[in-house]
């Protein structure tokens, strides 16, 4: 139980760090957090590759993330991800 709480806190810290720099977030960072949420086991997580990125189903939310080959992701994708994390209770603005 304590391990799950510690994992949840690490996820929350990672999400908060992304929120501090929405213009400089790499795809791999979001993908890693989604993987950690899946390991947490509180909500269903499905990752489906698309032509230019991924579509994540996290709980009842669908988050589309375009993988930029050079540089950070666009801010709009980061904001969509953060909105989903707010809905899940993993992040507060």
GUDORO-862260 format. One line per field, with one value per atom (N, C-alpha, C, O): residue number from 1; atom name; x, y, z; residue in three letters. Coordinates in Angstrom, 1 decimal. Each point is the difference from the previous one (the first is absolute). Layout:
<lumlums>
nulum <- NUM;...
torgu <- CA;...
X <- X;...
Y <- Y;...
Z <- Z;...
fimi <- ALA;...
</lumlums>
This chain:
<lumlums>
nulum <- 1;1;1;1;2;2;2;2;3;3;3;3;4;4;4;4;5;5;5;5;6;6;6;6;7;7;7;7;8;8;8;8;9;9;9;9;10;10;10;10;11;11;11;11;12;12;12;12;13;13;13;13;14;14;14;14;15;15;15;15;16;16;16;16;17;17;17;17;18;18;18;18;19;19;19;19;20;20;20;20;21;21;21;21;22;22;22;22;23;23;23;23;24;24;24;24;25;25;25;25;26;26;26;26;27;27;27;27;28;28;28;28;29;29;29;29;30;30;30;30;31;31;31;31;32;32;32;32;33;33;33;33;34;34;34;34;35;35;35;35;36;36;36;36;37;37;37;37;38;38;38;38;39;39;39;39;40;40;40;40;41;41;41;41;42;42;42;42;43;43;43;43;44;44;44;44;45;45;45;45;46;46;46;46;47;47;47;47;48;48;48;48;49;49;49;49;50;50;50;50;51;51;51;51;52;52;52;52;53;53;53;53;54;54;54;54;55;55;55;55;56;56;56;56;57;57;57;57;58;58;58;58;59;59;59;59;60;60;60;60;61;61;61;61;62;62;62;62;63;63;63;63;64;64;64;64;65;65;65;65;66;66;66;66;67;67;67;67;68;68;68;68;69;69;69;69;70;70;70;70;71;71;71;71;72;72;72;72;73;73;73;73;74;74;74;74;75;75;75;75;76;76;76;76;77;77;77;77;78;78;78;78;79;79;79;79;80;80;80;80;81;81;81;81;82;82;82;82;83;83;83;83;84;84;84;84;85;85;85;85;86;86;86;86;87;87;87;87;88;88;88;88;89;89;89;89;90;90;90;90;91;91;91;91;92;92;92;92;93;93;93;93
torgu <- N;CA;C;O;N;CA;C;O;N;CA;C;O;N;CA;C;O;N;CA;C;O;N;CA;C;O;N;CA;C;O;N;CA;C;O;N;CA;C;O;N;CA;C;O;N;CA;C;O;N;CA;C;O;N;CA;C;O;N;CA;C;O;N;CA;C;O;N;CA;C;O;N;CA;C;O;N;CA;C;O;N;CA;C;O;N;CA;C;O;N;CA;C;O;N;CA;C;O;N;CA;C;O;N;CA;C;O;N;CA;C;O;N;CA;C;O;N;CA;C;O;N;CA;C;O;N;CA;C;O;N;CA;C;O;N;CA;C;O;N;CA;C;O;N;CA;C;O;N;CA;C;O;N;CA;C;O;N;CA;C;O;N;CA;C;O;N;CA;C;O;N;CA;C;O;N;CA;C;O;N;CA;C;O;N;CA;C;O;N;CA;C;O;N;CA;C;O;N;CA;C;O;N;CA;C;O;N;CA;C;O;N;CA;C;O;N;CA;C;O;N;CA;C;O;N;CA;C;O;N;CA;C;O;N;CA;C;O;N;CA;C;O;N;CA;C;O;N;CA;C;O;N;CA;C;O;N;CA;C;O;N;CA;C;O;N;CA;C;O;N;CA;C;O;N;CA;C;O;N;CA;C;O;N;CA;C;O;N;CA;C;O;N;CA;C;O;N;CA;C;O;N;CA;C;O;N;CA;C;O;N;CA;C;O;N;CA;C;O;N;CA;C;O;N;CA;C;O;N;CA;C;O;N;CA;C;O;N;CA;C;O;N;CA;C;O;N;CA;C;O;N;CA;C;O;N;CA;C;O;N;CA;C;O;N;CA;C;O;N;CA;C;O;N;CA;C;O;N;CA;C;O;N;CA;C;O;N;CA;C;O;N;CA;C;O;N;CA;C;O;N;CA;C;O;N;CA;C;O;N;CA;C;O;N;CA;C;O
X <- 0.8;-0.8;0.9;-0.3;1.3;0.9;0.7;0.3;0.0;0.7;-0.9;0.6;-1.9;-0.9;-0.1;-0.1;0.1;-0.1;1.3;-0.1;1.2;1.3;0.1;0.4;-0.9;0.0;-0.9;0.3;-1.5;-1.0;0.7;-0.2;0.9;0.6;1.1;0.1;0.7;1.0;-0.7;0.5;-1.6;-0.7;-0.5;0.1;-0.6;-0.5;1.1;-0.2;1.4;1.1;0.5;0.3;-0.3;0.4;-1.0;0.5;-1.8;-1.0;0.2;-0.1;0.3;0.2;1.2;0.0;1.1;1.2;-0.3;0.5;-1.3;-0.4;-0.8;0.2;-1.1;-0.8;0.7;-0.4;1.6;0.8;0.7;0.4;-0.3;0.7;-0.8;0.6;-1.8;-0.8;0.5;-0.4;1.3;0.6;1.2;0.6;-0.1;1.2;-0.1;0.9;-2.1;-0.2;0.2;-0.4;1.2;0.3;-1.1;-0.5;0.3;-1.0;0.4;-0.9;2.1;0.4;-0.3;-0.3;0.3;-0.4;-1.5;-0.3;-0.6;-1.4;-0.2;-0.8;1.5;-0.2;0.5;-0.7;1.7;0.5;-1.0;-0.3;-0.3;-1.0;-1.3;-0.5;0.1;-1.1;0.3;-0.9;2.1;0.4;0.0;-0.4;0.8;-0.1;-1.4;-0.3;-0.6;-1.4;-0.6;-0.8;1.2;-0.5;0.5;-0.8;2.1;0.5;-0.7;-0.1;-0.4;-0.7;-1.3;-0.4;-0.2;-1.2;-1.3;-0.9;0.8;-1.2;-1.0;-1.2;1.7;-0.9;0.6;1.1;-2.0;0.4;0.8;-0.4;1.5;0.8;0.2;0.5;-0.8;0.3;0.7;-0.4;1.5;0.8;-0.1;0.2;-0.6;-0.1;0.8;-0.3;1.2;0.8;-0.9;-0.9;1.2;-0.7;1.1;1.1;-1.5;0.9;1.2;1.1;-1.4;1.0;0.2;0.6;-1.1;0.1;-0.7;0.0;-0.7;-0.7;-1.4;-0.2;-0.7;-1.3;-0.1;0.1;-0.1;-0.1;-1.5;-0.6;0.1;-1.2;0.3;0.5;-0.8;0.4;-1.3;-0.6;0.1;-1.3;-1.1;-0.1;-0.6;-1.0;0.5;-0.8;2.0;0.5;0.8;0.8;-0.9;0.9;0.9;-0.5;1.8;1.0;0.8;0.6;-0.6;0.8;1.3;0.0;1.1;1.3;0.8;0.2;0.2;0.7;1.5;0.5;0.2;1.4;0.8;0.0;0.7;0.8;1.4;0.6;-0.2;1.3;1.2;1.0;-1.2;1.1;-0.6;-0.9;1.4;-0.4;-1.2;-0.5;0.0;-1.1;-1.4;-0.1;-0.8;-1.4;-0.6;0.5;-1.6;-0.7;-0.8;-0.4;0.3;-0.6;-1.4;-0.5;-0.3;-1.4;-0.1;-1.0;1.9;0.0;0.3;-0.6;1.5;0.4;-1.2;-0.3;-0.4;-1.1;-1.2;-0.6;0.4;-1.0;0.4;-0.9;2.1;0.5;-0.2;-0.5;0.8;-0.2;-1.4;-0.4;-0.5;-1.4;-0.5;-0.8;1.3;-0.4;0.5;-0.6;1.8;0.6;-0.8;-0.2;-0.3;-0.9;-1.3;-0.4;-0.2;-1.2;0.3;-0.9;2.1;0.3;0.4;0.1;0.1;0.4;1.5;0.4;0.4;1.4;0.7;1.2;-1.9;0.6;-1.0;-1.2;1.7;-0.9;0.7;1.2;-2.0;0.6;0.4;0.5
Y <- -1.2;1.2;1.3;0.9;-1.0;1.2;0.2;1.1;-2.2;0.0;0.7;0.8;-1.1;0.6;1.5;0.8;-0.4;1.4;0.8;1.1;-1.8;0.6;0.2;1.0;-2.1;0.1;1.1;0.8;-0.6;1.0;1.4;0.9;-0.7;1.2;0.4;1.1;-2.2;0.3;0.4;0.9;-1.6;0.4;1.4;0.8;-0.4;1.4;1.0;1.1;-1.4;0.9;0.1;1.1;-2.2;0.0;0.9;0.7;-0.9;0.8;1.5;0.9;-0.6;1.4;0.6;1.2;-2.0;0.5;0.3;1.0;-1.8;0.2;1.3;0.8;-0.6;1.2;1.3;1.0;-1.1;1.2;0.5;1.1;-2.0;0.3;-0.6;-0.9;1.3;-0.6;0.1;-0.7;1.7;0.2;-0.8;0.0;-0.8;-0.7;-1.5;-0.6;0.0;-1.3;-1.0;0.3;-1.3;-1.0;-1.1;-0.3;-0.3;-1.1;-1.2;-0.5;0.2;-1.1;0.2;-0.9;2.2;0.3;-0.3;-0.6;0.9;-0.3;-1.5;-0.5;-0.1;-1.5;-0.7;-1.0;1.5;-0.6;0.1;-0.9;2.1;0.3;-0.9;-0.6;0.5;-0.9;-1.5;-0.7;0.3;-1.3;-0.2;-1.1;2.1;0.0;-0.1;-0.7;1.5;0.0;-1.4;-0.5;-0.2;-1.4;-0.9;-0.9;1.0;-0.8;0.2;-0.9;2.1;0.4;-0.9;-0.4;0.1;-0.9;0.6;-0.8;2.1;0.6;0.2;-0.1;0.3;0.2;-0.8;-0.3;0.0;-0.7;1.0;1.1;-1.6;0.8;-0.8;-1.2;1.8;-0.7;1.0;1.1;-1.5;0.8;-0.6;-1.2;2.1;-0.5;0.9;1.2;-1.8;0.9;0.5;-0.7;2.0;0.6;0.3;-0.3;0.9;0.4;0.8;-0.2;1.2;1.0;0.1;0.9;-1.9;0.1;-1.2;-1.1;1.4;-1.0;0.6;1.2;-2.1;0.3;-0.8;-1.2;1.9;-0.7;0.1;1.0;-2.2;0.0;-0.2;-1.1;2.1;-0.1;0.2;1.1;-2.2;0.1;0.2;-0.8;1.9;0.3;1.1;0.4;0.1;1.1;-0.6;-0.9;1.6;-0.3;1.1;1.2;-1.4;1.0;-0.3;-1.1;2.0;-0.2;0.8;1.2;-1.8;0.6;-0.2;-1.1;2.2;-0.1;0.0;0.8;-1.8;-0.1;0.8;-0.2;1.2;0.9;-0.6;-0.3;0.2;-0.7;0.9;-0.5;1.8;0.9;1.0;0.7;-0.8;1.0;-0.4;-1.2;2.1;-0.3;-0.1;0.3;-0.9;-0.1;1.4;0.9;-0.8;1.3;0.1;-0.9;2.2;0.3;-0.5;-0.4;0.4;-0.4;-1.5;-0.3;-0.5;-1.4;-0.2;-0.9;1.7;-0.1;0.5;-0.6;1.7;0.5;-1.1;-0.1;-0.6;-1.1;-1.1;-0.5;0.2;-1.0;0.4;-0.7;2.0;0.5;0.1;-0.3;0.6;0.0;-1.4;-0.2;-0.8;-1.4;-0.4;-0.7;1.2;-0.3;0.7;-0.5;1.7;0.7;-0.9;-0.2;-0.3;-0.8;-1.3;-0.4;-0.1;-1.2;0.3;-1.0;2.2;0.4;-0.2;0.0;0.0;-0.1;1.3;0.1;1.0;1.3;1.0;-0.1;1.2;1.1;1.3;0.1;0.7;1.3;0.9;1.1
Z <- 0.0;0.0;0.0;-0.7;1.5;0.1;-1.3;-0.4;-0.3;-1.3;-1.0;-0.8;0.8;-1.0;0.3;-0.9;2.2;0.3;-0.4;-0.5;0.7;-0.4;-1.5;-0.6;-0.1;-1.5;-0.5;-0.9;1.5;-0.3;0.2;-0.8;1.9;0.3;-1.0;-0.5;0.0;-1.0;-1.3;-0.7;0.4;-1.3;0.1;-0.9;2.1;0.1;-0.1;-0.6;1.2;-0.1;-1.5;-0.4;-0.3;-1.4;-0.8;-0.9;1.1;-0.7;0.3;-0.9;2.2;0.4;-0.7;-0.4;0.3;-0.7;-1.5;-0.5;-0.1;-1.4;-0.1;-1.0;1.9;0.0;0.1;-0.5;1.1;0.2;-1.3;-0.2;-0.8;-1.2;-1.2;-0.7;0.4;-1.0;-1.5;-0.8;0.6;-1.3;-0.2;-1.1;2.1;-0.1;0.4;0.5;-0.8;0.4;-1.1;-1.2;1.4;-1.0;0.0;1.1;-2.2;-0.1;1.0;0.7;-0.6;0.9;1.4;0.8;-0.3;1.3;0.3;1.0;-1.9;0.1;-0.1;0.8;-1.7;-0.1;1.2;0.4;0.3;1.2;1.1;0.8;-0.7;1.1;-0.3;1.0;-2.2;-0.3;0.4;0.5;-0.8;0.5;1.5;0.5;0.2;1.4;0.5;1.0;-1.6;0.4;-0.3;0.8;-1.8;-0.3;1.1;0.4;0.0;1.1;1.3;0.8;-0.6;1.2;0.2;1.1;-2.3;0.0;0.5;0.2;0.0;0.4;-1.1;0.2;-1.4;-1.2;-1.2;0.0;-0.9;-1.2;-0.9;-0.2;-0.3;-1.0;-1.2;0.1;-1.3;-1.3;-0.8;-0.2;-0.4;-0.9;-1.4;-0.2;-0.7;-1.4;-0.9;0.0;-0.8;-0.9;-1.1;-0.5;0.1;-1.1;-1.1;0.2;-1.2;-1.1;0.5;-0.4;1.2;0.5;1.5;0.5;0.2;1.4;0.7;-0.4;1.5;0.8;0.4;0.1;0.1;0.6;1.2;0.0;1.2;1.3;0.5;-0.1;0.5;0.7;1.5;0.3;0.5;1.4;0.8;0.0;0.5;0.6;-1.0;-1.0;1.1;-1.0;-1.0;-0.9;1.1;-0.8;-1.1;0.1;-1.3;-1.1;-0.3;-0.1;0.1;-0.1;-1.3;0.0;-0.9;-1.2;0.1;0.4;-0.7;0.1;-1.3;-0.4;-0.2;-1.2;0.4;0.7;-1.3;0.3;-1.0;-1.2;1.7;-0.8;-0.1;0.9;-2.2;-0.2;0.5;0.4;-0.4;0.4;1.0;-0.3;1.5;1.0;0.8;-0.1;0.9;0.9;-0.7;-1.1;1.9;-0.5;0.0;0.6;-1.4;0.0;1.3;0.7;-0.2;1.2;0.1;1.1;-2.2;0.1;0.4;0.7;-1.1;0.4;1.5;0.6;-0.2;1.5;0.8;1.0;-1.4;0.7;0.0;1.0;-2.1;0.0;1.0;0.7;-0.7;1.0;1.4;0.8;-0.5;1.3;0.4;1.2;-2.1;0.3;0.4;0.9;-1.6;0.3;1.4;0.7;-0.4;1.4;1.1;1.1;-1.4;0.9;0.3;1.1;-2.2;0.1;0.8;0.7;-0.8;0.7;1.5;0.8;-0.5;1.4;0.2;1.2;-2.2;0.1;-0.1;0.2;-0.5;-0.1;0.3;-0.3;1.0;0.3;-0.5;0.1;-0.8;-0.5;1.1;-0.2
fimi <- UNK;UNK;UNK;UNK;UNK;UNK;UNK;UNK;UNK;UNK;UNK;UNK;UNK;UNK;UNK;UNK;UNK;UNK;UNK;UNK;UNK;UNK;UNK;UNK;UNK;UNK;UNK;UNK;UNK;UNK;UNK;UNK;UNK;UNK;UNK;UNK;UNK;UNK;UNK;UNK;UNK;UNK;UNK;UNK;UNK;UNK;UNK;UNK;UNK;UNK;UNK;UNK;UNK;UNK;UNK;UNK;UNK;UNK;UNK;UNK;UNK;UNK;UNK;UNK;UNK;UNK;UNK;UNK;UNK;UNK;UNK;UNK;UNK;UNK;UNK;UNK;UNK;UNK;UNK;UNK;UNK;UNK;UNK;UNK;UNK;UNK;UNK;UNK;UNK;UNK;UNK;UNK;UNK;UNK;UNK;UNK;UNK;UNK;UNK;UNK;UNK;UNK;UNK;UNK;UNK;UNK;UNK;UNK;UNK;UNK;UNK;UNK;UNK;UNK;UNK;UNK;UNK;UNK;UNK;UNK;UNK;UNK;UNK;UNK;UNK;UNK;UNK;UNK;UNK;UNK;UNK;UNK;UNK;UNK;UNK;UNK;UNK;UNK;UNK;UNK;UNK;UNK;UNK;UNK;UNK;UNK;UNK;UNK;UNK;UNK;UNK;UNK;UNK;UNK;UNK;UNK;UNK;UNK;UNK;UNK;UNK;UNK;UNK;UNK;UNK;UNK;UNK;UNK;UNK;UNK;UNK;UNK;UNK;UNK;UNK;UNK;UNK;UNK;UNK;UNK;UNK;UNK;UNK;UNK;UNK;UNK;UNK;UNK;UNK;UNK;UNK;UNK;UNK;UNK;UNK;UNK;UNK;UNK;UNK;UNK;UNK;UNK;UNK;UNK;UNK;UNK;UNK;UNK;UNK;UNK;UNK;UNK;UNK;UNK;UNK;UNK;UNK;UNK;UNK;UNK;UNK;UNK;UNK;UNK;UNK;UNK;UNK;UNK;UNK;UNK;UNK;UNK;UNK;UNK;UNK;UNK;UNK;UNK;UNK;UNK;UNK;UNK;UNK;UNK;UNK;UNK;UNK;UNK;UNK;UNK;UNK;UNK;UNK;UNK;UNK;UNK;UNK;UNK;UNK;UNK;UNK;UNK;UNK;UNK;UNK;UNK;UNK;UNK;UNK;UNK;UNK;UNK;UNK;UNK;UNK;UNK;UNK;UNK;UNK;UNK;UNK;UNK;UNK;UNK;UNK;UNK;UNK;UNK;UNK;UNK;UNK;UNK;UNK;UNK;UNK;UNK;UNK;UNK;UNK;UNK;UNK;UNK;UNK;UNK;UNK;UNK;UNK;UNK;UNK;UNK;UNK;UNK;UNK;UNK;UNK;UNK;UNK;UNK;UNK;UNK;UNK;UNK;UNK;UNK;UNK;UNK;UNK;UNK;UNK;UNK;UNK;UNK;UNK;UNK;UNK;UNK;UNK;UNK;UNK;UNK;UNK;UNK;UNK;UNK;UNK;UNK;UNK;UNK;UNK;UNK;UNK;UNK;UNK;UNK;UNK;UNK;UNK;UNK;UNK;UNK;UNK;UNK;UNK;UNK;UNK;UNK;UNK;UNK;UNK;UNK;UNK;UNK
</lumlums>
